[in-house]
Amino acid sequence: PLTTRNGWGATLIDALDTIHIMGLEDEFKDAAEKVKTINFDKNDGEPSKVFETNIRYIGGLISAYELSNDRMFLKQATALADIMLEAFDTPTGIPWQMWDVQTGTGSSESGPSTLNNLAEIGTYQLEFFRLSQHTGDPIYHKAAQRVYDVILDQNEPKKGTPYAVAGLYPIFLNINTGKFLAGKPNLGGGSDSFYEYLIKTWALSGFQLQRCLDMWNESLQGIKKYIVSRGSDKRLYMGIGDDEGLDSISDTFTCFFPGTLALAGRLLDDKETIELAHQLLLSSYNTFSRMPTHIGPENFGFLPDGDDDSDLFKSQKAEIKKYGFYLDRPYYLMRPEVIESIFYFYRITGDEKYADWIWEIWQGIKANCEVDGGFAGLRDVRVGREG
């Protein structure tokens, strides 16, 4: 099926590895025939996100190649990457947020500005490193690593500025200068995969890219000190924070972090880190398990342990008393982050309870989100599809 992500079939390509792993041979062959015909020089007439093109298309094609050993997928991944490298042709080498492959022009989501965010400049390093490995051409790896060069060279942590704590990076920056502009550090949307790619790129490199590990360790120290906070229900949550204080609000994107943290703990043989990951997993899963639908909200808030609740609305206080957190945005948009983190723990520990947790969530999704032809979001996880 064609999608709005350039009209090349994002869902099809993103699902290639799943189709192959499930042994759906006929479907995989059909998909391969479609992929073979795609012309990445043409789009659906609209600019698209560069990082989404990378993770959905280039990542999907590389995975399909590694599973099937069909070089057609690698050829297509390389062809697309060569086109997308044009988006990195900026004064700093930090890519545009949006790129039109037909006109060769860049923009931001909000228009012609040179704004981009942390996640969307730091989510190339895995795919581009792997592509350089497979092709023997270092150009992709160098382009992705250049992003780290610039943000480290152009920004020094300084109290009273948007970048106040070493390793806790603000969300927004100017691609022409590489300097951070605004956005309090957090692990949610706009930041999340930047941190995820640090530890995973280090691992993918055969543990050779030491800078990635150093950046991860520095970030983790700041995360522990300023972003992780115990709630009034005694669970550990992830908020928005720096040296000026914590905003006790979170989104479902942050729920990727327990899984990534557990992976880091496993790779580094660090039991303390795995335990922290487990504590964060419990609060993340709780946002799903406490709902009658077994589905969690887009955004939620918590009351830091020992804080006064006088600033909260009556309804928020009631939900904190009932659930341990309150729902800030009660809708669900098919986000997978909680399931992802639970799956990491299932793989790391082998404990079947984590598989049961995932099954419970899946049953909730199937009961509340299934529609003709697929699945749709849910307006209110407290009510379900009838709401």
PyMOL commands that set and color helices and strands:
alter all, ss='L'
color gray80, all
select helices_A, chain A and resi 10-14+16-21+25-36+50-68+71-88+118-121+125-135+139-154+192-204+210-227+252-267+271-289+314-323+337-349+352-369
alter helices_A, ss='H'
color red, helices_A
select strands_A, chain A and resi 48-49+98-100+105-107+115-117+172-174+180-182+228-230+236-238+240-242+245-247+249-251+299-301+326-329+370-371+374-375
alter strands_A, ss='S'
color yellow, strands_A
deselect
rebuild
show_as cartoon
